[in-house]
Structures are given as structure tokens and as C-alpha cells.
């Protein structure tokens, strides 16, 4: 009995020693879709986080502690993402960066709140996330601002009858985007004449394209990921070479151009960053990302790097008796790659919006 008590006391002592040890690495979990269609968005954000961690570690770490990134692929499956949160909590992560899509964010939210895991998403933007005090911090503008900007732009261009394709794999985002777009378009005397869901029923891209064009819309908006948007554009262009096309901000990665080819020429979309910004901080990031990964960063990389910027600043400056959530909420504005980064009392951020069009295989800013 005495030996059992001794072993138990040793175990408890070792546990407390590990729990109180502040000399080990700072562990940052990462959750996003890293495989399948649209996985380039998750990969770009992860690589930006890796770059930020490498730069911090090269400079001595955060208060002398190295940053360790622990990535997980959510497979765009809610249950998988929830299990990853629980696993990362067991591994003792200080915070999680991710996810990329809003439907996964909705699935993760109750788990991160239950476990008290601070999570910073670079990109989730469904308006339903905004205005709540929880453990999810968001870097991005909501669908309310983005979708309504699309509606105003379409009305200004004379497109009053619009058809939409919505992606069922990210329904939290697409439903929110559609709702905000519809409200603004209706207020401006426009209307949505049809909408088609993809990635839900057994409907092919070709069938969806034919249904979108059946009512002769003034324009079509694809509220889908980059790969599906590119494939939908190809099918639409087989049937119509002239109908104006736009894609939601979600699709704005390089894969849209690489997969879509000629079919996405002229497509418009909003972006959360200006890829042609000449400010030295952004140009240094682009050069470092290109050197490390051999490609140009996309929008999720920019927002992912900004997420790392505020997270590392909060970890560096928080008081020992202060929670990380409180440190993030009260963090002074931090200089991001394009703009100052700051959370409001609800942990919501905001981004400038830039409209671009694909011209000669490049995203070109348009007025």
C-alpha cells in the first residue's frame, strides 16, 4: 500500500511539474481541409502559419519558447473536425488556427467553447458567427458585407435577374451568403430567379449549368469552392459564351485559374487583400512565402499569416494570470500585411474588400 501511495504521489508530482512547465514549446493546432477539392485554401493557410512560426523561432521564439505547429485535416467533415479539437486539447495546444470554411466552424464552435480552446479562423465569414462572446476569433469580414457588395455591384452593372449555384458542403457559408445577397438585391429592385445546389444531390456540373441558364439570367454567381467554381464555369461556357460570371470570395485562389483556364476569363470576385500592394511588409511576406514554398500566396495565406500575427502578439504580451481570449480581445491594433488588425469585444475582425477580375490568367483589380 505504501509503495502504491508513493507511486501515485510521484505520478501526481510529475503531472504538476509538466503542467506548470513553461519552458517547452508553444503548441499551435491547425485544422482545415488539406485534401480533396478546394484543399489549396487550407494548404495555403497552413503554409503561412508555418512561415510565421519559422520566422518567430528564428528570432528566438515567443518569450524564449519555440512554436510548434500540429496540423490536422478536417476532411470537410464536422465529426472529424470535432474529434481533432478534442485530440489537440489532449495534446496541450495553446490555441488552434482554423478552420477555413464556415460549416466546419459551426461544428467546431460548441466543442472549443466546452473545452475552452481559443481558436482563430483566418477566413470563416458566415454572419451567424458575429456578435457573440465565445472562443472563436475571426479575421475575416462577414458574408453580410461581402454578399451585399456583390449585389450592389451587379445592380450598378445592370444585372437585375441573377441565378446562383450554392455548395452544399459549406452550407453555413452559402446559406448566409445567399440570404445577404438576396436581401440587398431585393432592396435594389433586383431578384434571384433561380438557385441550384451542388455537392448535395446527384446533380452533375453539366446539369447544374443547364438549369442555371434555363431562365436566361442577366448573370450567374457561383457560391462554391475554387475547384467546383472552375468546373462549373467550364460547363456554363460550353452552353453560353457571353453570360457574365462571378464567384464568391471563397473561390478566390490560384486553383480557380489553373483548373478553369479559358472558361474563367472575365470572372469577377471580391478579395480580402490586394495582391498588387507595394508596401514593403507585404512584399517581404510574398518573397518569403515564395522562397519557402515555391509559389505565390493566396488569400487564405494572407489571412492565415495575419491570424498568426495577432495570436503570437497575444501570447507574447499576455499576463500570467490573463486568459488568452482576454489577451486577444484587449490586444492593441497590430500591423498586418495590408491593414491594422484588431478584434472587437466579440472577437470579430474586419477586412477591406477588393474586387478583381480574371484577365489573361491573372487576378486584376477592377473599380
N, C-alpha and C positions, 0 to 999 in steps of 0.2 A: 504494500500500500504506500509506504514511504517513497519507494522508487517511482511509482506511478505519479505521486504528487510532485516529485522532483522533475520528472519529465514534462508534466503539464506546465509547471512554472517556467521551465526552460523554453517551452514552446510559446507560451504567452509572452515571455520576455523578448524572444526573438521577433515575434509578430509586432510588438510595440516598437521595437528598435527599427524594423523595416518601415513601419507606418510613419514613424517620426523622422526617418532619414530623408534629408533634403539635398543629399549630395548626388543622388542618382539622376538619370536622365529625366527630362520633362517629356512625358509621353503624350503625343497628339494622335488621336484616332482619325481616320478618314473613311467616310462612307459615301460611295457613289456608284453609278453604273459604269463598270470598267470592261464590259464585254457586250457584244451584240450591237444592233443598230443604235446609232446615237452615242456610242460609248466614247467617242472622241471628246465629248464635253466633259465627262468625268476624268478621262486621262489628262486632259489639259489642266484641269483644276488641281489634280494630284501632282503633276509635274511642277506647277507653280509653287505649291506648298513645299515640295522637295527643294526647289531652288531657294526659297526663303529660309528654310531650315539650314541648308548648307551655308548660306551667307551668314546667318546668325552664329552657327557653330564655328565657322572660320574666324569670327570676331570674338570668340571666347564664350559663346553660349548666352543663356539668359541667367544673369547673376551667377555665372560660373558653371551652370548646368547645361549639358548638351541637350539638343532637341532630337527626339526620336519619333519618326512617323510610322504609324501602324495602319496600313491601308486595308480596306475590305470592299469587295464587290457586292453591291446590293442586288444585282441581277434584275433590277427594276421590280422587285418582289417585296411587298410590305413585310411579310413574315420574316424574310431573310434579313432585311434591314433592322427590324426589331431585335432579332437574335444577335446581330452584330453589336448593337448598342449594349446589350447585356454582357456580351463577351468582353467588349472593350472596357466596360466598368470593372469587370473582374480583373482585367489586366492592369487596372490602376491608371487609366488615362486621366490627364489633367483637363482635357477638353476634346471635343470632336469637331472636325471641319467637314461640312457636307450637310445634307445631300445636295444633289443638283436639281432634281425635279420635285415639284410640289406634292405629288401624290405620295412619294416616299417620305417627304417632310411631314405630311399629315399622319402617316403611320408611325413615324418615329416620335412624334411630339408627346404622346402620353407616357412613353417609356422613358424619355430623357427627363421629363418632369418627375416621374415616380422615383427615378434613380438619382436625380439631382446632377445630371451631367450637362454642363454648359456646352452648347452646340452652336457653331456659327456656319450658316449656309451662305455660300457666295451668291447663289442665284435664285433660290425659291422665291416666288413672287405672287402667289395666289393672294388676293385681297383678304381672304379669310384669316390669314396669319396676323394681320396688322392690328395693333391696338390692344394687345394682351400682354400681361406680365407673365413671362414663363422663361424657360431655359433655352429657348430658340432665339438666337440673334440673326438678323437678316441684313445682308449687304445691299440687296437689290431694291429697285423701285417696284411697286406692286403692279399687278395687271390693270388696276384702276387707271393709273397714269398712262401706261403703255397702250392698252387697247383703245382708250378714248383718243389718244393721239393719232392712232391709225384711222379711226372713224372720221376725225376732223380732216385729216389729210385726204381721205377718199372723197369726202363731200367737196372739198376745195378743188379737186380734180374732176368733179362732175360725175363721179361714180356713185349712183344712188341705189342701185339694185345689186346686192353683193351676195355671193354664195360662199359657204365656209366648209372646210374639211377639218374635223376635230379628231385628235388622237386619244383613244380610249385608255391607253396605257398610262396617261398622265392626266386623268380626268379632273383632279383637283385644280390643275392649272388651266386646262382647256375650258372647263365649265365657267371658271371665274373670268377668263379672258373673253369668252363669248358673251357672258352677261354684261360686262362693262362695255364691250364694243356695241352690243345691241342697244343698250340704254342711250349711249351717246349718238349713235347713228339715227335712232328713232327721234331723238330730240332735235336733230338737224334735218328731219324730213326724209331721211333715207330708210331703207329697210333691208333686212336679211331675207332673201327669197327662198333659200334652201340651205340645209346643212346636212353633212354626211359624216358618220362616224367610221373611222378606220381602226384597225387593230382591236376590234371588239367582235364583230360578226365575221362570217366567212365571205367578206367582200374584197375583191382584188383591187389593186390600184387602178386598173383599167376601167373596171365597173364604176368605181367611185368617181373617176374623171368624167365618164359619160353622164352620170347623174348630175354632177355639178354644172355641166354645160347645157343640160336639157332645157333649162328655163331661160337661156340666153342672158346670163348676168352681165352687168357692166364690168365686174371684176371678181376675182376669186382670191380668198385668203386661206392659206394653209396653216392651221394651228397645230403643227406636228414637229417632230424632231428633224434634224438636218437630213438624215438619210431618207426618211419617208417623204419629206418635202421635195427632195431631189427626184425621187422616183415618181411621185405624183405629178410633178412638173413635166417630166418626160411623157407621161401618158396624156396629160392635157394638151401638150404641144403637138401630139400626133393628130388630135382632133381639131385644134384651133391654134393658129399661129399668132393670133392677134389679141386674144383676151388678156387684159392686164392681170399680172400675178403678184401677190405679196405673200410673204411668210412671216410668222410671228418671230419675235426676238429670240425665242428658244432655238430656232433653226440656224442661227447666225454663226455657224462655224465653217471652217475651211472645207469640211466634208460636203457641204451643200454645193459648193462649186465643183469639187473633184468628182462627185457622183453625178451631179446634174448636167454638167457640161453645157452644151449649147442651149438646152432647154431652160436653164435658169438665167440666161442673159436677159437683163432688164428687170428682174425680180427686185422688189423693194422690201426693206425691213428696217426695223429700229435696232439700234445697238446701244449698249450701256458704256461704250468707250469710243474714243476717236483713235482709230488705228494709225492716223497720219499726224498725230500730235507730235510736235517737235520739241517738247520740253525735255530737258536733259534726263530727268528722273525716269520718264517713260522710255526714252531711247536706250538708256543704260539697261533697263529691265529687258527690253526686246533683244538687245545684243547678248545679254547673259543667258536668256532662255534659249535663243537660237544656238549659242555655243554649246550649251549643256545637252540639248535635245535634238538639234539639227532641223528645227522647223520654227516657223513664226508662231507666236502665242495667239490664241483665240480669245473670245470674250470671257469664257469661264476661267482661263488662265489669269486674265487681268483681275477679275473679281476674286479669284482664289488667292492671288498674291496680296490684294488689299485686305482680305479676311485674315491672312497670316500677319499682316502689318499690325492690325488692331489687337489681335489675340496676343502676339508677342509683347506688344507695348503694355497691355494689361497685366500679363504675367510678370513683366519686369518691374512694374510700379506698384502693384497691389501690396497692401499691408498684410502682415502675417495673420491678423485676426479678421481680414476682409475677405468676403467671398469673391470668386472670380466674376460672377454675374454682376455684383455690385461694382467691381473694378471696371468692368466693361461699360456699364451704364454711366458711370461718372468719369470715364476717361476723357481728357481734353481732346479736341479735334486733332486727328493725326493726318499728316500729309500722305495722301495716296498717290497712285500713279497719274491720276488726272485731276483729282479734286480732294478737298478735305473730307475725312471720314469721321463720322460721329453717329452714335446711336441716340435715339430719343429715350424717354422714360420707359418705353415698352420694348426696347431693344430693336427697333426698326431703323434701318438706314434708308438712304435715298441716292439715286443716281441721275446724272444728266442723261438725256435721250438724244441720240443722233440718228437721223435717217440716212440710209445708204442704199445704193442700187448696184447690182452686179453688171459691170461693163468690162468687156474684154477679159473675162475671167478674174476680175478684181472687184473688191468692195470699194465703191467710190461714194464719198459723202455727197448728198444732194440737199438742196434747200427745201 
